[in-house]
Amino acid sequence: MENGNYLIGRQPILDRNEEVVAYELLFRSAASLDTASVWSASYATARVIVNTLSGFGLEQILGGHRGFSNMELDLLMSDSIAILPRERVVLELLETLQVTPGLVERCRFLKHEGFTLALDDHEFDPLYNELYGIVDIVKVDLFQSPVEHLQEMVERFSSYSVKLLAEKVESRDQYLRCRDMGFEYFQGYYFAKPSLMEKKPFGDAGAHLLKLMRLLMDDADISDIEHAFRQSPGLTYKLLLLVNSVSLGMRVRVQNVRHAVSSLGRQQIKRWVQLCLFALGDSSGLENPLVEMAAVRAVFMEHLAGQVPRLRDNPEAADQAFMIGILSLLETIYTISIDEVIASLHLSDEVRDALAERSGILGELLRLAELVEEVESDFGETSRCFVEMGLTLEDVLAAQVRAFGWRSGNL
């Protein structure tokens, strides 16, 4: 722990508009490199949340959103919890906690101090009556409480001023049924793993974006780029929405494509165009979980590309890694094959091999990104992957933090 022997996991929590409003934070330990160890115990929570995240800055990790973190009894009762920023964290009371007068009084005090409290993996129980009058959120585990059996429980909670969060949501049907029953928040692999989502048609808008990407890759004249944008006003709007959603240190908002190119440069515009692929047909901008996933993977790979010994002689490595991170998700989200993407962009052999076969050093980097995203994956496999590439755990953690904080500046 003292040396940062862990990786950070974040699972998005969405609202009824399917926009990211918070993350649950998980920590995978390197104490045993042969097994995955996802920490939720008091020691991990206390040391990592209080010490490590304070060092990196919650803004970097959470990007302006709130962070949910598990609390066992000893930490919940400890004065050290006071160091946590009340407006940025949600304290999750584990289902193993026994309801006692002391626990109820402590929760009442924390609520008075401004903390947001949640009950984790919960089923309605009259024994929790006093806590229901204190906590703000109740998390309902859909593995433990299947959707078809939830209506009665939801009705029982209706007499309390708590908001319901459905966790372990694994299909759109589950999401929609829970939303119809009155759930306010949603969490699960359906939102965190695009491979579980129903694929969307790529359509003309996606094809148009690929053409724009090619123009930018070929260093086309600005007038040609503007003309391509004018053919799709909707995409122009989407690009400007994304660009203006992030703090760029500019006093005026970007008004048009020429202004964007002159202010940010071609390289940055190319990256925003790539990111637009994940905001097609959606009005939530940066709060679209797919936009977040694509940006985090791309920035993570870009940052590590500069640390990999075998890529140091490749001046285009960072840009290639970023693009691979973006494009690697298209096939799992849209009805387009990676071969079609490769053909439409005339990508280099090394980029093509990384995307199609996970081969070459860039393919190894993509595989590492995928392993790091799997919170419950074998840490040993993850470790072997980055060690073979000449990276350290500290390199990987630094890249994670950099990627999680992508909103704080240009891509």
N, C-alpha and C positions, 0 to 999 in steps of 0.2 A: 504493500500500500504506500509506503513512504516514497517508493520510486515510481509510482504510477503504473503498477502492474495490473492494468485493467483496460478494458475498452468500454466506451459509452454506447449504450443503446437508447434509442428514442422511438416510441411508438406514438403516432399522431392520435389526437382526440379531436373529433369533429363535431360541429353543431348540426342543426337540422338543415342547414343550407349546404352541407358537405364541405364546409370550410374549416381549416385547421384553427383551433382556438387554444390548444394546449398539447403538451407531450407528457407521456409517462416516461420517467427516466429509469433505466436499468443499467447495471454495471456487471460486466463479465470479467471475472477474475482470471489472472494468469498464475494463480497459486498452484494449480494443477494444469499442465499443458496437455494432458491426455483427455480431459473431460471438460465440457462446458459447465461453467459455474456462474449462474445469474444471481447476483446478490440482492437480497431484499432484507437482510438481517440488520440489526441495529448498528453493528460495528461498521458495516459497509456504508450504510446510509449516513451515519454521523461523519465518518472520515472523508468520504467522497463528496457528499453534498456540502458540508460545512467548510472543509479545507480545500479540496481540489476545485470545486466549482466556484468558490469564492476567488481562487487564484485566477482562473480563466475568465471569470465574469459570466454571470447568468445570461447576459444579453447575447454573448457569443453562442452559448449552448441552446438557448430557448428562442432566440430571434424575436423577442418582444412578447412571447406568449408565456403562459403559466406552466409550471412543471409539477406534475404529480409525483409524490415519492412515498414509498411504504414506511410506516412507523410501527416498530414494536414497542412494547410497554416501557422498557427502560429508557429508550430515547424520548418517547412521548412525555414521560414524567421528568425528564432532565431539563435543567435550566439552560443547557447549551442550545436548545432549540430556538432560543430567543434571537440568535444571530441570523436566522433565516429571514429574508425579506418577505414580510407578510403578504404583500400584494403580488408576489411572483410565485408562491408555492401553494400547493394543496397537500395537506397532510392526510395520508390514507391510513385509516385504522384497520389493521389486518383482521381477518375473520377469526384468528386464533385468540384475540383479546377477550377476556372475561369481563362482563359488565359488572362493575362494582361501584359503590358510592364514590370511591376515590377516583376511578376513571371518569365517571360522570362529572365530578367536580372539576377535574383537570380539563376536560373538554370544554366545559362551560367557561373556564378561565381563558383558555386559548381562543375561543370564539370571541370573548370580550376584548381580547388583545388584538383582534383583527385578522386572525388566521382563518382560512377556509378549510373545513374538515369534510372528509369523505369516508364512507364505510366501504371497505373493499370486499369483493366476492360475496355479496350479501343476499340473503333471503329474508323476507319479512318474518319477524318474530316479536311477539308482545314483550319479551324480556328487554328489548331495545327501546321501549317506548320513550324513556327519558332522553336517550341519545337522538331519537328521531326529531325531537324538539330542538336539538342543538346543531346537528350536522347540516351541511348545505347540500351534499351530493350523496347519493346511494348508487354504488356500482353493482350491477346485476350481471353475473356470469352466465352467458347463454349455454355453456356446457353443463353447468350445474342446474340451471333453470331454463329448460327449452322454451322457445317462443310460444309454442302452442299452449303452454301452461302458465303464461305470465299475466293474463288479463285480471285474474282475481287478485294477484299480488299488487298490480298497478292500482287497482281500485282501493286496496287497503292503504297504500301510500298517499292517496289523494287527499286524505285529511291532514297531512303534514306539509309543511312548506319546504319540502326537499325536491331537488331535481334528480331525475333518474338518468343514469349512464349505462348503456348496454355495452358490455365488453365481450370479447371473443366473437365479434360479428364476422361471419365468414362468407356471407352471400348478400346480394342485393335484396333478395326476398326478406331475409332476416332484418336488414336495415329498414326497409320500408314498413314492415309489420310493426317493428318497435317504434318507429316514428309515428305511425298511425295511432299507437296506443298511448302516446304522450311522452315518450323518452325525449330528453333534450340533447343528450350527448351520446357519441358512439365511438367505439374503439375496437380494433381488431385487424386481422390479416386481410380482410376485404379491402380496407383502406391502405394498408401498409404494403401489400404484395400485389402488384398489378397483374401477375399471372393468374390470380383468382378472379379478376374482374372479367365481365363479358367484353370481348373485343369490340372496338368501335370501328366503323368504316373510316378509312383514311381520307377518302373524298378528294374533291378538287382543291379544297383549302390546304390540305396537307401536301398535295403535289405541288401547289404553288409555292409553298414555303421551301420545299426542296429545291425548286428552281431558283429562288432567292438565295438560298445557301450556296448554290453553285456559282451564281453571279458574284457573290462576296468572296468565295474561295478563289475565283479566277481574277480577282481584283478589277472588276468591271468599273466603268466610268460611273460617277455618281448620278448622272442623268439617266443611265440605264437602270440603276437601282431604284431611283424614284419612279420611273415609268412602270417598273414591275410592281411596286407598291400601289400605284394609282389604279392598277387593274383589280385590286382587291381592297377597297376601303375598310372592310371589316378587319383584315389582317393589319392594316396600318393602325387602326384603333387598338387592336390587341397588343401590338408592339409598344405603342406609346403608353398604354395602361401599365404594362409590365415595367418599362423603363422608369416611369414616374412613380411607381410604387416603392421604389428603393431609394434610400438616402444616398444621393450622389454628390453631396457637397455643392449643389448648384442652387442659386437663389431663384432662378426662374424655371418653370416647368418646360420640358421639351415639347414643342408645339407641332413639329412635322418631321418627316424623314430626313430632310437635308439638315435641319437643326440638330437632330439626333446624331447623324454621322459626323457633323463638324464638332459637336460637343464631346462625343464619346470616342470617336474614331471607328474605323471600319472593323477592327478586331472585336471591339465590344458589341457593335451592332450585329456582327455575325453571331455572336454568342446569344444575344437576346432573340434573334430570329430562330436559332436552334431551340431555345427554351419555349418559344411560342408554340412549338409542336405539341406541347403538353397542356396548352390552354385553349385549344381549338374547341369552339362551341360551348365555352364556359365563361361566365362573367365574374368569377371569383378571383381572377388574377393570381397573385402570389399565394393566396390561401387555398388554392387547388392542391390537394396532397400529391398529385402527380408532378406538378411544377416543382414542388419542394423536393420530392424524391430525385427527379432528374438533375436539379441544380446541385444537390448535395453530392450525388455520385460523381458528377462531372468535376466539381471543384476538388473533391477528395482525390480523384485520379490526377488532375492537373498538378496539385501540390506535390504528390508523391513522385510524379514523373521527374521532378527536379532533384529528387533524392536518390533515385535508383542509379547505381554505378553504370550499368549497361546503357543508360539513356543519356549520359552526360555529354556525349559527342553529337547528339541529335538536337539541333537548335529548334526543331519543330515539335519536340516531344510533348511539351506541355499543352500546346494547342491540339495536337493529335489525341492526347489522353482525354482532354475535355470533350472533344467531339465524340470519341468512342463512348464515353460515359453517357452522353445524351442519346446517341443513336442506338445504344445497346438495349434501351427500354422500348423502342418503337414496336418491335415485333410482338412483345407481350401485351401491348395495349391496343394496337391497331391491326386491321386485317391487311397487313402488308408484310411481305417476307423481307428478311435482311438482305437477300440477294437483290431484290428490287431497289432497296435503299442504296446498296453499293453501286448498282448499275446507274442509277439516276445521278449520283454525285461523282462518278469516276474517281473513287477513292484509291489511294495507294495500296500496294500489295500488303504492306505491314498493317495498315488499318483494316483492310479487308480480312486478313487472316485473324486478327484479334476479334473482330466482330463475328465472323462466321464459324471459327473453330476454337476460339480462346487460345490461339497459339502465338508464339513469339513473346517477346518481353512485354509488349503492350497487352497481349492477351492474358498474360500472367497477372498484370496489374488490374485488368478488368475482373479476373477471377477473385483477386484479393478484395476488391470493392464489394463484390457479391457476398463473399464470406463474412465480411465485417457487418454487412446489413442484416445478416441472419443472427439475431440476438441469441438464439438457442442452438447455433451451430457448434461444432466441436472446436474449442479454442486451440487444440493441438494442431488441427489442420490449418487453421488460420495462421498460427505461429510459424509452422513449417513453410507456408507460402511466402510470408514476408521475409523470413530469414534467408531463404533460398534466393530472394531477389536482392539481398544485401541491405535490407532495411532493419531498423530496430523497432521495438514496441513504442518507444518514444516518438519515432518518426510517424508511425501510424496514428497514435493518439493526437499528435499535433495536426495531422492532416484532417482528422475527424473534427477537431475544434474549429479549424479554418473553414471546413465545409459547412458545419452547422451555422457558422456566422456569416454565410455568403451574403445575406441581406444587408449587412452593415456597410457594404461598399460595392464597387463595380464587380461584375463577374470576372 
